[in-house]
Amino acid sequence: MGVESSSRVDGGEGADVTIGITDARSEGAIARPVVEPADPISSLIEVGYGATIVKKAFLILGELNNEDIDWLARQGRKRTLEPEETLIFEDQQISALYFVLRGEFSVVLDPPVDRELARISTGEVIGEISFVDSRLPIATVKAIAPCEVLEIPRFRLTSKLNQDLGFASRFYRGLSLCLCDRMRATVRRLGYGTALDAPELSNPKPLTLDPQDLDLVRAKFQWLVQQTR
């Protein structure tokens, strides 16, 4: 997936990507993806525990290669939602996996509980749990601002995973990292049963990426945003 004035950066097995680079003024300068200051990609970066924390889409895209991301862009479609429009309904089947390209969603329990559980913004993934276990969602997801998502139909993704073992291994590893990060965040928030049930979670911290890997996955996400139609 190339653009003018591009260079291939090797991020390890299955993680290389062709990205736009800035002008290298000196020999040995490190190529960096071009990210406009006003681009919503900047909202994907959070800082905590002395390291950069990334959102769920980065954890999945970081495991995928060029061809994988090309396939997602071709097979998915961009869907636009207005404020108060519902993307997922509680107790109704989900037919797709969603990457949030722009905007913010609210995750709420329907009446009589009628309570907000979380906010989901640019760079997050929606529907990954129901994709794995096929059970109905336990909450409603609705837009609270103008939003754009990349919608990957479930039947197309399932077919690809069944036919392409390389893609399946990379995708499921990324999805596992995504779900692990969610579990650790839940344990960190609730803070119970850690020592006995899962000693490795006794001091849970969010998954992080070093700056070089972060540049790589940020470029992948930006390219995905630009290529979706």
Number of C-alpha atoms within 10 A of each C-alpha: 15 13 11 8 11 16 17 14 18 13 17 10 9 17 19 19 24 20 24 20 20 16 12 11 8 7 6 7 10 13 18 18 20 15 17 9 8 8 9 15 19 14 14 18 13 11 10 10 9 7 14 17 20 23 22 26 24 27 27 20 24 25 24 28 20 16 13 17 19 16 12 18 21 13 15 21 17 18 16 16 18 14 14 14 16 15 17 21 19 16 13 13 13 20 16 20 20 24 25 24 27 21 21 20 27 20 20 20 17 15 7 6 8 10 12 14 12 10 15 19 22 23 27 22 24 23 17 19 16 17 18 10 8 13 13 15 18 16 20 20 26 23 24 19 17 15 21 21 26 25 21 20 16 15 11 14 18 12 10 14 17 11 10 10 11 12 19 18 14 21 21 16 17 21 22 15 18 22 16 14 21 15 15 20 16 13 19 17 10 10 15 12 12 16 12 10 10 10 11 11 17 17 12 18 15 18 19 19 16 10 10 14 17 19 17 23 26 25 24 26 20 18 21 21 20 11 16 19 12
